Amino acid sequence: MDNATPHDPDASGEASGDRRRISRKGLLKAALVASAAPLLAGGGVALARDAATGNGPLAPTPECDDGDDTTPPQMEGPYFKPNSPRRTSLVTPSTPGVPLTVSGYVFGRACRPVSGALLDFWQADTNGAYDMAQFAFRGHQFTGADGSFSLTTIVPGLYPGRTRHIHVKAQAPGGRILTTQLYFPNEPRNNTDALFDPELLMSVRNVGNGRQGSFDFVLDVAQTPGPTDPPTEPGTSWAAGTSYRAGDRVTYGGVAYRCLQAHRAVSGWEPREVPALWERG
């Protein structure tokens, strides 16, 4: 975990060998993003936790499972600038590049959403250059009451030695700062970038002339209830054995869902696993 503040440009650090290990979740994520993430019925964004394959649901990365893993840190790099403007969009209608939105949630160790968490993003432009004179492609925002965030930007360009990535500092109110980077699936340079970590892959899909990505952060924040074994699903009103009608709304794992088709719920058909039956929102 990075102990620096968003206004400490010297907090770089180095990537350690243990951060490069590929965990079970990393392998699942790598398998997941090898194919396009599913489009939710009704046009909702398919977040990492919603994706599944014909072989059954895959765990999201990072998975909020009551304290196993927090989002891995990564080095800050040489291009961070403090005092970025507060904004959720880093572009204008005339900004060149492939449009990209990144959305998701910030959770603590007990899988509860963290409201008011700071997320400070910075990235290269479509040509792979960082603006060090002003604040182009830099901005910070705070999560909503449900822990959600959304960033409007472009797909960053490439520069020597690195794969495509987006930098971010994440901090719960009064908490320590996590400095890390988000990566894109199916990028050739993922195989040669020494910093690349599959646990930091976003779930990305093509939408029109742009792309939509998603990522859920898990911060090292103590919450009540504490970690449990086996993992639990906090903030859940969905229940197996219940008959649901189209339009019914439930929560599962702290996320709201709307029923798309009438059905009787069974174990294995949890809302995040069956986008044909449940839509986020």
Disulfide bonds with the S-S distance in Angstrom:
none
